[in-house]
Amino acid sequence: MAKTVQIRDLDDNVYRALAQQAADDGLSVPELLRREATRLASRPSMSQWLNRVEKQPLRIGAFDTVSALDEIRGPWPKPSTTAISARP
């Protein structure tokens, strides 16, 4: 059986943004909210997701991490050939 949900004290700016998004998608606000509630309900909660992720073995090691960072950063700068003189 279908259920009804009522949201109270919704800011005017939030409702205007929802109405605009609904209009952009050719939907009414209730249709937009129904679609988004369905999408939200189909995803795990943050705690469910964290529990699932914590149980998975770590698949990447330090070498892979450093290699990926080196690839992003580019080559190391060449050392300076000028000698640094010590102060007297």
Backbone bond lengths (Angstrom), bond angles and torsions (degrees), N, CA, C in turn:
res aa  C-N    CA-C-N  psi(-1)  N-CA   C-N-CA  omega(-1)  CA-C   N-CA-C  phi
1 M - - - 1.443 - - 1.531 109.29 -
2 A 1.309 116.67 135.74 1.459 122.12 -179.29 1.523 110.63 -67.09
3 K 1.311 115.29 144.94 1.458 122.06 179.09 1.520 109.62 -112.28
4 T 1.319 115.54 155.90 1.454 121.73 177.46 1.520 108.76 -111.98
5 V 1.316 116.05 136.87 1.456 122.17 178.10 1.523 107.66 -121.38
6 Q 1.317 115.28 134.59 1.459 119.74 178.06 1.521 107.76 -119.65
7 I 1.316 115.81 132.33 1.460 120.97 178.88 1.524 107.43 -109.17
8 R 1.312 116.25 122.43 1.466 121.06 -179.48 1.519 110.63 -103.53
9 D 1.306 115.08 158.17 1.471 123.42 174.70 1.524 112.81 57.50
10 L 1.307 116.40 39.76 1.459 121.59 176.26 1.524 108.07 -80.73
11 D 1.318 116.97 128.03 1.468 120.78 179.89 1.523 110.65 -60.71
12 D 1.321 115.58 146.01 1.466 120.72 179.00 1.528 111.72 -58.00
13 N 1.336 116.14 -39.65 1.471 119.76 -179.88 1.521 111.23 -63.92
14 V 1.318 116.51 -37.72 1.466 120.53 179.07 1.521 109.39 -66.32
15 Y 1.323 117.12 -45.37 1.463 119.74 -179.65 1.529 110.99 -63.48
16 R 1.328 116.91 -40.89 1.468 119.74 178.06 1.522 111.07 -61.39
17 A 1.326 116.47 -41.44 1.467 120.18 178.85 1.528 110.49 -65.05
18 L 1.327 116.95 -41.46 1.469 119.85 177.48 1.523 111.18 -63.92
19 A 1.333 116.26 -42.48 1.461 120.30 179.34 1.525 110.70 -62.82
20 Q 1.322 116.68 -37.85 1.464 120.45 179.06 1.523 110.86 -67.81
21 Q 1.329 116.34 -44.57 1.469 119.94 177.74 1.524 110.98 -61.65
22 A 1.328 116.30 -42.36 1.465 120.29 179.30 1.524 109.97 -62.32
23 A 1.318 116.66 -45.74 1.463 120.66 -179.84 1.532 110.77 -61.80
24 D 1.329 116.58 -41.47 1.468 120.58 179.00 1.527 111.40 -60.40
25 D 1.331 116.06 -33.03 1.465 120.93 -179.56 1.525 112.88 -93.98
26 G 1.340 117.16 3.01 1.459 120.83 -179.70 1.521 112.71 70.69
27 L 1.330 116.67 32.22 1.457 122.26 -177.94 1.521 110.58 -121.98
28 S 1.322 115.80 164.00 1.454 120.56 168.44 1.529 107.44 -86.29
29 V 1.321 117.41 165.48 1.462 120.46 178.38 1.531 110.60 -60.32
30 P 1.343 120.05 -46.09 1.472 118.39 177.43 1.531 113.11 -60.03
31 E 1.329 117.79 -36.73 1.468 119.86 177.99 1.527 111.12 -66.01
32 L 1.336 115.68 -41.65 1.464 120.20 177.78 1.529 110.12 -61.51
33 L 1.320 116.81 -47.30 1.457 120.30 -179.26 1.527 111.89 -65.38
34 R 1.324 117.76 -36.43 1.462 121.41 176.75 1.531 109.94 -63.27
35 R 1.318 116.44 -44.33 1.464 120.81 179.09 1.529 110.82 -62.67
36 E 1.335 115.86 -45.13 1.463 119.62 -178.76 1.521 111.66 -68.68
37 A 1.340 118.21 -37.25 1.464 121.10 177.64 1.526 110.27 -64.86
38 T 1.317 117.20 -38.91 1.464 121.28 177.80 1.518 110.47 -64.18
39 R 1.319 116.34 -43.63 1.472 121.15 178.42 1.525 110.18 -63.56
40 L 1.322 117.13 -44.46 1.457 121.62 -179.70 1.530 111.42 -63.17
41 A 1.321 116.86 -41.57 1.466 121.22 -178.91 1.524 111.99 -68.86
42 S 1.315 117.92 -23.16 1.461 120.85 -178.43 1.527 112.34 -81.47
43 R 1.335 116.70 -11.89 1.462 121.15 -178.33 1.521 110.05 -99.83
44 P 1.343 117.19 151.16 1.463 118.50 176.40 1.527 110.46 -70.80
45 S 1.323 115.81 153.08 1.461 119.42 174.84 1.527 108.29 -69.76
46 M 1.326 117.18 168.26 1.457 120.48 -179.96 1.531 110.50 -61.45
47 S 1.319 118.49 -42.29 1.469 120.14 -179.89 1.529 110.80 -66.65
48 Q 1.337 118.53 -38.32 1.468 120.68 176.43 1.518 110.67 -63.33
49 W 1.316 116.33 -42.89 1.462 120.80 -179.65 1.528 110.56 -64.77
50 L 1.344 116.88 -44.14 1.462 120.04 179.86 1.530 111.12 -62.99
51 N 1.329 117.36 -41.83 1.463 120.34 177.36 1.522 111.11 -59.56
52 R 1.313 116.37 -42.59 1.468 120.55 -179.49 1.527 110.60 -66.93
53 V 1.319 117.39 -42.39 1.459 121.21 -178.29 1.527 111.08 -67.88
54 E 1.335 117.07 -39.27 1.468 120.41 -179.96 1.524 111.98 -62.40
55 K 1.307 118.14 -28.09 1.465 122.14 -178.16 1.523 112.22 -81.99
56 Q 1.314 117.43 -14.68 1.459 120.64 -178.20 1.531 109.65 -82.26
57 P 1.329 117.04 141.08 1.466 119.24 177.55 1.529 110.64 -69.33
58 L 1.312 114.97 147.99 1.458 121.01 178.30 1.517 107.98 -70.49
59 R 1.313 116.45 125.84 1.469 120.42 -173.99 1.525 113.22 -105.63
60 I 1.313 117.55 3.11 1.458 119.93 -178.61 1.522 108.66 -131.05
61 G 1.311 115.38 137.75 1.455 120.35 -178.64 1.521 111.81 -105.85
62 A 1.314 115.13 178.91 1.465 121.17 -178.18 1.526 111.14 -62.22
63 F 1.331 116.73 -39.76 1.468 120.01 -179.17 1.519 110.59 -60.25
64 D 1.335 116.63 -44.38 1.466 120.55 179.67 1.523 111.17 -63.96
65 T 1.323 116.68 -38.78 1.465 121.06 179.43 1.516 110.89 -64.69
66 V 1.335 116.46 -48.04 1.467 120.80 -179.78 1.524 110.24 -64.12
67 S 1.307 118.14 -39.94 1.470 121.67 178.75 1.531 110.84 -62.16
68 A 1.321 116.31 -42.56 1.465 120.12 179.35 1.528 110.44 -65.18
69 L 1.335 117.16 -42.09 1.469 120.16 178.33 1.523 110.93 -64.45
70 D 1.338 117.23 -42.03 1.474 120.23 178.02 1.524 111.01 -61.01
71 E 1.320 116.13 -38.58 1.461 120.29 179.27 1.525 110.96 -64.63
72 I 1.320 116.28 -40.24 1.467 120.71 179.85 1.523 110.85 -70.17
73 R 1.328 116.06 -43.53 1.471 121.13 -175.45 1.521 113.00 -73.83
74 G 1.318 117.98 -28.53 1.454 120.89 -176.95 1.518 110.58 92.74
75 P 1.339 116.85 -173.79 1.467 119.87 -176.25 1.527 111.77 -68.46
76 W 1.323 114.02 152.98 1.463 119.97 177.15 1.526 108.68 -69.01
77 P 1.329 117.12 147.34 1.470 118.58 177.54 1.528 110.26 -67.00
78 K 1.325 114.81 147.30 1.463 119.45 179.22 1.524 108.92 -73.40
79 P 1.327 116.73 142.88 1.469 119.04 179.33 1.520 110.33 -65.50
80 S 1.297 115.90 148.02 1.459 121.85 -179.86 1.521 109.42 -69.15
81 T 1.328 115.98 138.28 1.468 120.07 -179.54 1.519 111.42 -90.89
82 T 1.322 117.53 -10.28 1.460 119.77 178.70 1.509 109.02 -82.34
83 A 1.300 115.12 135.49 1.465 120.49 -179.58 1.512 109.23 -78.53
84 I 1.299 114.87 143.14 1.450 120.28 176.75 1.522 106.15 -94.00
85 S 1.321 114.58 120.53 1.469 118.40 -177.54 1.523 109.97 -85.44
86 A 1.297 114.29 142.73 1.465 119.64 178.37 1.517 108.33 -80.09
87 R 1.299 115.14 145.34 1.473 118.82 176.64 1.517 110.14 -76.42
88 P 1.296 114.43 144.68 1.479 117.91 -179.53 1.507 112.56 -72.22
